[in-house]
Amino acid sequence: MQGSHSYDLTGQQAPSWRSMELLSNSSAKDGGVVSSEYDHDSLVFLFLALTIGAVALTVAAHPKCRSMQVTIAMFALGIVFALFAESGLLDGARMLMRSYRNWSEIDPHLILWVFLPPLIAGDCMEADTHLVK
């Protein structure tokens, strides 16, 4: 496909995938973000958090635990986990600690803009339409 070029909205020639790959490799050598063999470890903390959340919701649905506030319980569990991780008690679980560190280094604005729309949409679905009228 020689001679076929893609152009961006300004009319300039867009970089090819190959040139972007070379650019990312050169920036990695100059102190940029480096991909490692442990990138998939970030999923460990995510699935652990989702599992703990599901267990907390299941426990909260039990008739004896109706008064438990799930949000407060999740917050407390998060603080306990962070205290364990930061004090070094979880250093033996290397994969979990790599995952924890990857998540703690994420830009907080990214987390906000990723999770805010589904949270707002979920609240809108539960809103009582008779109160809005």
DRENFITOR-771870 format. One line per 8 residues: their letters; for each residue x, y, z of N, C-alpha, C. Coordinates in Angstrom, 1 decimal, always signed. Last residue first. Example, Ala and Ser with C-alpha at 12.3 -4.5 7.8 and 13.67 -1.06 7.14 Angstrom:
REM DRENFITOR-771870
sa> +12.8 -2.2 +7.1 +13.7 -1.1 +7.1 +12.9 +0.0 +7.9 ~ +13.2 -5.7 +7.8 +12.3 -4.5 +7.8 +13.2 -3.3 +7.8
//
This chain:
REM DRENFITOR-771870
kvlhtdae> -40.8 +15.3 +38.6 -41.9 +16.0 +37.8 -42.3 +17.2 +38.6 ~ -39.2 +14.0 +40.4 -38.6 +15.0 +39.5 -39.6 +15.8 +38.8 ~ -40.7 +12.2 +41.7 -40.2 +13.3 +42.5 -39.6 +14.4 +41.6 ~ -41.2 +10.3 +39.8 -42.4 +11.1 +40.3 -41.9 +12.3 +41.1 ~ -38.9 +9.0 +39.4 -39.3 +10.0 +38.4 -40.5 +10.8 +38.8 ~ -36.4 +8.4 +41.5 -37.8 +8.3 +41.4 -38.3 +9.4 +40.5 ~ -33.4 +6.8 +40.3 -34.1 +8.0 +40.7 -35.6 +7.8 +40.5 ~ -31.9 +4.8 +39.3 -32.6 +4.5 +40.5 -33.5 +5.7 +41.0
mcdgailp> -30.7 +5.8 +37.0 -31.6 +4.7 +36.9 -32.5 +4.4 +38.1 ~ -29.1 +7.7 +38.2 -30.2 +8.2 +37.4 -31.2 +7.1 +37.2 ~ -27.2 +6.1 +39.4 -28.1 +6.9 +40.3 -29.3 +7.4 +39.5 ~ -26.0 +5.1 +37.1 -26.6 +4.2 +38.0 -27.6 +4.9 +38.9 ~ -24.9 +7.5 +36.0 -25.9 +6.7 +35.2 -26.7 +5.8 +36.2 ~ -23.0 +8.1 +38.0 -24.1 +9.0 +37.7 -25.3 +8.3 +37.0 ~ -21.4 +5.8 +37.7 -22.0 +6.1 +38.9 -23.2 +7.0 +38.8 ~ -20.5 +6.0 +35.0 -21.3 +4.9 +35.4 -22.0 +5.1 +36.7
plfvwlil> -19.0 +8.7 +35.2 -20.2 +8.5 +34.4 -21.1 +7.2 +34.7 ~ -16.9 +8.1 +37.2 -18.0 +9.0 +37.5 -19.2 +8.8 +36.6 ~ -14.9 +6.4 +36.4 -15.9 +5.9 +37.2 -17.1 +6.8 +37.5 ~ -13.2 +8.0 +34.7 -13.6 +6.6 +34.3 -14.8 +6.2 +35.1 ~ -12.8 +10.3 +36.1 -13.5 +10.4 +34.8 -13.9 +9.0 +34.2 ~ -11.4 +9.3 +38.4 -12.6 +10.1 +38.5 -13.4 +10.0 +37.2 ~ -9.1 +8.1 +37.3 -10.1 +7.3 +38.0 -11.4 +8.0 +38.1 ~ -8.0 +10.4 +36.2 -8.3 +9.3 +35.3 -9.4 +8.5 +36.0
hpdieswn> -7.4 +11.9 +38.5 -8.4 +12.4 +37.6 -8.8 +11.3 +36.6 ~ -5.3 +10.4 +39.7 -6.6 +10.4 +40.3 -7.7 +10.9 +39.4 ~ -3.2 +8.4 +37.8 -3.6 +9.7 +38.0 -5.1 +9.7 +38.6 ~ -1.7 +5.6 +39.6 -2.6 +6.1 +38.6 -3.0 +7.5 +38.9 ~ -0.3 +4.5 +41.7 +0.4 +5.5 +40.9 -0.5 +6.1 +39.7 ~ -1.8 +2.6 +42.8 -1.6 +3.8 +43.6 -0.9 +4.9 +42.8 ~ -1.7 +0.6 +40.9 -3.0 +1.3 +41.1 -2.8 +2.6 +41.9 ~ +1.0 -0.2 +41.2 +0.5 +0.2 +39.9 -0.8 +1.1 +40.1
rysrmlmr> +0.9 -1.1 +43.9 +1.7 +0.1 +43.6 +1.3 +0.6 +42.2 ~ -0.8 -3.3 +43.7 -1.2 -2.2 +44.5 -0.4 -0.9 +44.2 ~ +0.8 -4.9 +42.0 -0.6 -4.5 +41.6 -1.0 -3.3 +42.4 ~ +2.9 -5.4 +43.7 +3.1 -4.7 +42.4 +1.8 -4.2 +41.8 ~ +1.5 -6.7 +45.7 +2.2 -5.5 +46.0 +2.5 -4.7 +44.7 ~ +0.7 -9.1 +44.4 -0.3 -8.2 +45.0 +0.3 -6.8 +45.2 ~ +3.2 -10.2 +43.8 +2.3 -9.8 +42.7 +1.2 -8.9 +43.2 ~ +4.3 -10.6 +46.4 +4.9 -9.7 +45.5 +4.0 -9.2 +44.4
agdllgse> +3.7 -11.0 +49.4 +2.9 -11.2 +48.2 +3.3 -10.2 +47.2 ~ +5.5 -10.1 +51.2 +5.7 -11.4 +50.8 +4.8 -11.7 +49.6 ~ +4.6 -7.6 +51.9 +5.7 -7.6 +51.0 +6.0 -9.0 +50.5 ~ +2.6 -6.9 +53.7 +2.2 -7.7 +52.5 +3.4 -7.8 +51.5 ~ +3.7 -5.4 +55.7 +3.2 -6.7 +56.0 +2.8 -7.6 +54.8 ~ +4.4 -2.8 +55.2 +5.3 -3.9 +54.7 +4.9 -5.3 +55.1 ~ +2.8 -0.6 +55.6 +3.7 -1.0 +56.7 +4.7 -2.2 +56.3 ~ +1.4 -0.5 +53.2 +2.4 +0.5 +53.5 +3.3 +0.2 +54.6
aflafvig> -0.3 -2.7 +53.5 +0.6 -2.6 +52.4 +1.7 -1.6 +52.6 ~ -1.8 -2.2 +55.9 -0.9 -3.4 +55.8 +0.1 -3.3 +54.7 ~ -3.0 +0.2 +55.1 -2.1 +0.2 +56.2 -1.2 -1.0 +56.2 ~ -4.6 -0.7 +53.0 -3.5 +0.3 +52.7 -2.5 +0.3 +53.9 ~ -6.3 -2.4 +54.4 -5.4 -3.0 +53.3 -4.3 -2.0 +53.1 ~ -7.6 -0.5 +56.0 -6.9 -1.6 +56.6 -5.9 -2.2 +55.6 ~ -8.8 +1.1 +54.0 -7.8 +1.7 +54.9 -7.0 +0.6 +55.6 ~ -10.6 -0.8 +52.9 -9.5 -0.1 +52.1 -8.4 +0.5 +52.9
lafmaitv> -12.3 -1.3 +55.0 -11.4 -2.4 +54.5 -10.3 -1.8 +53.6 ~ -13.5 +1.2 +55.3 -12.6 +0.7 +56.4 -11.7 -0.4 +55.9 ~ -14.8 +1.3 +52.8 -13.8 +2.4 +53.1 -12.9 +1.8 +54.2 ~ -16.6 -0.8 +53.1 -15.6 -0.8 +52.0 -14.5 +0.2 +52.3 ~ -18.1 +0.1 +55.3 -17.3 -1.1 +55.4 -16.3 -1.2 +54.4 ~ -19.3 +2.4 +54.2 -18.4 +2.6 +55.3 -17.5 +1.3 +55.5 ~ -20.8 +1.2 +52.2 -19.8 +2.1 +51.8 -18.8 +2.3 +52.9 ~ -22.6 -0.5 +53.7 -21.6 -1.1 +52.8 -20.5 -0.1 +52.4
qmsrckph> -23.6 -0.4 +56.9 -23.4 +0.5 +55.7 -22.3 +0.0 +54.9 ~ -25.7 -2.7 +58.4 -24.4 -2.4 +58.0 -24.3 -1.5 +56.8 ~ -28.3 -3.5 +58.9 -27.9 -2.1 +59.4 -26.5 -1.7 +59.0 ~ -28.5 -6.1 +58.1 -29.2 -5.0 +57.3 -28.7 -3.6 +57.7 ~ -27.5 -8.5 +59.0 -26.6 -7.4 +58.8 -27.2 -6.2 +58.0 ~ -29.4 -10.4 +59.1 -28.8 -10.0 +60.4 -27.9 -8.8 +60.2 ~ -30.1 -10.9 +56.4 -31.1 -10.2 +57.3 -30.4 -9.7 +58.6 ~ -27.6 -10.0 +54.0 -28.1 -11.0 +55.0 -29.0 -10.2 +56.0
aavtlava> -26.6 -8.0 +52.5 -27.9 -8.5 +52.1 -28.5 -9.5 +53.1 ~ -24.0 -7.8 +53.5 -24.9 -6.7 +53.8 -26.4 -7.1 +53.4 ~ -22.8 -10.0 +52.2 -23.0 -10.0 +53.7 -24.0 -9.0 +54.1 ~ -22.9 -9.1 +49.6 -23.6 -10.4 +50.0 -23.8 -10.4 +51.5 ~ -21.2 -6.9 +49.7 -22.6 -6.7 +49.4 -23.5 -8.0 +49.7 ~ -18.8 -8.2 +50.4 -19.4 -7.2 +51.3 -20.9 -7.0 +51.0 ~ -18.4 -9.7 +48.1 -18.6 -10.4 +49.4 -19.3 -9.4 +50.4 ~ -18.0 -7.7 +46.3 -19.2 -8.6 +46.1 -19.5 -9.4 +47.4
gitlalfl> -15.7 -6.5 +47.3 -16.9 -5.8 +47.2 -18.1 -6.6 +47.1 ~ -13.9 -8.6 +47.0 -14.2 -8.2 +48.3 -15.5 -7.4 +48.3 ~ -13.9 -8.7 +44.1 -14.4 -9.9 +44.9 -14.7 -9.5 +46.3 ~ -12.9 -6.2 +43.5 -14.2 -6.6 +43.1 -14.8 -7.7 +43.9 ~ -10.3 -6.5 +44.7 -11.2 -5.4 +45.2 -12.7 -5.7 +44.7 ~ -9.3 -8.6 +43.1 -9.4 -8.7 +44.5 -10.4 -7.7 +45.1 ~ -9.3 -7.4 +40.6 -10.2 -8.5 +40.8 -10.4 -8.8 +42.3 ~ -7.4 -5.3 +41.1 -8.8 -5.0 +40.6 -9.7 -6.1 +40.9
fvlsdhdy> -5.1 -6.7 +41.8 -5.8 -5.8 +42.8 -7.2 -5.5 +42.4 ~ -4.7 -8.1 +39.4 -4.8 -8.8 +40.6 -5.6 -7.9 +41.6 ~ -4.2 -6.3 +37.3 -5.5 -6.9 +37.3 -5.7 -7.7 +38.7 ~ -1.5 -5.8 +37.4 -2.5 -4.7 +37.9 -3.9 -5.3 +38.0 ~ -0.1 -7.7 +36.2 -0.3 -7.9 +37.6 -1.3 -6.8 +38.1 ~ +0.4 -7.2 +33.6 -0.8 -7.8 +33.8 -1.1 -8.0 +35.3 ~ +3.0 -6.1 +33.7 +1.9 -5.2 +33.4 +0.6 -5.9 +33.8 ~ +5.4 -7.5 +34.0 +4.5 -7.5 +35.1 +3.3 -6.6 +34.9
essvvggd> +7.2 -7.0 +32.0 +6.6 -8.3 +32.0 +5.5 -8.4 +33.1 ~ +6.7 -3.6 +31.1 +7.4 -4.7 +31.7 +6.6 -6.0 +31.6 ~ +7.2 -0.5 +29.5 +6.4 -1.7 +29.6 +7.2 -2.8 +30.2 ~ +7.9 +2.6 +30.7 +8.5 +1.4 +30.2 +7.5 +0.2 +30.5 ~ +7.7 +6.0 +30.1 +7.0 +4.8 +30.6 +7.6 +3.5 +29.9 ~ +11.0 +7.5 +29.8 +9.5 +7.5 +29.6 +9.0 +6.2 +30.3 ~ +13.7 +7.7 +29.8 +13.0 +7.9 +31.0 +11.5 +7.9 +30.9 ~ +14.6 +7.1 +27.2 +15.0 +8.4 +27.8 +14.2 +8.7 +29.1
kassnsll> +13.6 +4.7 +26.5 +15.0 +4.8 +26.9 +15.4 +6.1 +27.5 ~ +11.0 +5.5 +25.9 +11.2 +4.7 +27.1 +12.7 +4.7 +27.5 ~ +11.4 +7.0 +23.6 +11.1 +7.7 +24.8 +11.2 +6.9 +26.1 ~ +11.9 +4.9 +21.8 +13.0 +5.8 +22.1 +12.7 +6.7 +23.4 ~ +9.5 +3.6 +21.8 +10.7 +2.9 +22.3 +11.8 +3.8 +22.6 ~ +7.8 +5.5 +20.8 +7.6 +5.1 +22.2 +8.8 +4.3 +22.7 ~ +8.9 +5.8 +18.2 +8.9 +6.9 +19.1 +8.7 +6.5 +20.6 ~ +8.4 +3.3 +17.2 +9.7 +3.7 +17.3 +9.8 +4.9 +18.3
emsrwspa> +5.6 +3.4 +17.2 +6.2 +2.4 +18.0 +7.7 +2.8 +18.2 ~ +5.1 +5.5 +15.4 +4.7 +5.7 +16.8 +5.4 +4.7 +17.7 ~ +6.0 +4.3 +13.1 +6.8 +5.5 +13.6 +6.4 +5.7 +15.1 ~ +4.1 +2.3 +12.8 +5.5 +1.9 +13.0 +6.3 +3.1 +13.6 ~ +1.8 +3.6 +12.5 +1.9 +2.8 +13.7 +3.4 +2.5 +13.9 ~ +2.5 +7.0 +11.2 +2.1 +5.5 +11.1 +2.3 +4.8 +12.4 ~ +1.0 +10.2 +11.8 +2.1 +9.2 +11.9 +1.6 +7.8 +11.8 ~ -0.8 +12.0 +9.3 -0.7 +11.3 +10.6 +0.4 +10.3 +10.7
qqgtldys> -0.1 +15.0 +7.7 +0.0 +13.5 +7.6 +0.1 +12.9 +9.0 ~ -2.6 +17.5 +8.2 -1.2 +17.0 +8.2 -1.2 +15.5 +8.2 ~ -5.1 +18.3 +8.4 -4.6 +18.2 +7.0 -3.2 +17.7 +7.0 ~ -6.3 +18.4 +10.8 -5.6 +19.6 +10.4 -5.1 +19.5 +9.0 ~ -7.2 +15.8 +11.3 -8.2 +16.8 +11.0 -7.5 +18.1 +10.5 ~ -4.7 +13.7 +9.5 -5.5 +14.1 +10.7 -6.4 +15.3 +10.3 ~ -4.4 +11.2 +7.0 -4.3 +12.6 +7.4 -5.2 +12.9 +8.6 ~ -2.5 +8.5 +5.8 -3.7 +9.0 +6.5 -3.4 +10.4 +7.0
hsgqm> -1.6 +7.4 +2.5 -1.3 +8.0 +3.8 -2.6 +8.5 +4.4 ~ -0.4 +5.3 +0.1 -1.6 +5.6 +0.9 -1.2 +6.2 +2.2 ~ +2.1 +4.7 -0.9 +1.5 +5.9 -1.4 +0.2 +6.3 -0.7 ~ +1.8 +1.3 -0.9 +2.7 +2.4 -0.9 +1.9 +3.6 -1.5 ~ +0.8 -1.2 +0.0 +0.0 +0.0 +0.0 +0.9 +1.2 +0.0
//
